[in-house]
Amino acid sequence: MAVIECATCQKEFDTQKSAAVPFCSHRCRQIDLGRWLNEEYGLPVEPNEEEPLHDLQDVQEQVE
């Protein structure tokens, strides 16, 4: 029996009783996915010389 903390709600649960590991339930898994899709989470990016970061204004101009 491995007990871990849910990545979304921080409730402890038995990993053998959940099909949604590292989440305690499919609901928590969906909440996490929604946060990624709403861009509430993000990965840090460091610009390099070959591929500099574009600021929001540059990206908006490209879309228009």
PyMOL commands that set and color helices and strands:
alter all, ss='L'
color gray80, all
select helices_A, chain A and resi 15-17+26-37+56-63
alter helices_A, ss='H'
color red, helices_A
select strands_A, chain A and resi 3-5+12-14
alter strands_A, ss='S'
color yellow, strands_A
deselect
rebuild
show_as cartoon
